[in-house]
Amino acid sequence: MSLMTRLILVILVVATLLGGVMLFTYDIIKLEWVSFMEIQPSYRAMDNPLAVAANSIPFEGAAYIPGQGAPVNPIEADEVSVERGRVLFSVNCVMCHGATGEGNGIVGGALVNPPANLTGDVTQSKSDGTLFLTISTGVAGRMPALNENLTVRDRWDLVNYIRTLEPSQP
Ligand code: HEC
């Protein structure tokens, strides 16, 4: 074999090997490779939050621990709290519950299970803590859990704001 032929052979072998590696590098042939970001317990956007580990206490405070019953509202319903609640409501809730809280928001109208009328007796007769828990954990299949989006303080401000809502047609 001449030197030239050997050289060409070597180049061919190396090119084939490199080409093979490239197929994997550029995902032309996909391998389920170990990805440490994926094998840890995690959840994607809009997944339900992971269950709270047994006996753990939320770092935001013992606002709600399973089995402890509804918490008591620690935030005074002063002007600041109600105003904060109003702003938070207009961002997080109006699309479903409507500007007046009567369940007639843009999205709410399209839902199979219509949002609650927050001005009605049914809701207003519930305790602050019960409303807080509903906002925190949502209602399965009907209302999203908002504890990931709103701090404990935010949720109490919303409860205080809901208390100020009145039916537009008594
Ligand atoms: C995706 C639409 C949607 C969004 C967003 C939403 N809700 Fe709801 N909410 C609902 C539905 C639907 C119900 C009624 C659930 C049922 O039928 O039991 C409900 C029920 C409630 C209840 C319970 C009323 C009761 O009488 O028990 C409260 C309180 C409440 N929502 C407050 C809020 C607040 C505060 C926000 C914003 C932080 C919010 N919701 C955001 C759809 C929504």
Residues whose N, C-alpha, C, O or C-beta is under 5 A from the ligand:
A	BS01	HEC	N92 C93 C96 N113 P114 P115 A116 V122 T123 L131 T134 I135 V139 R142 M143 P144 L146 L158
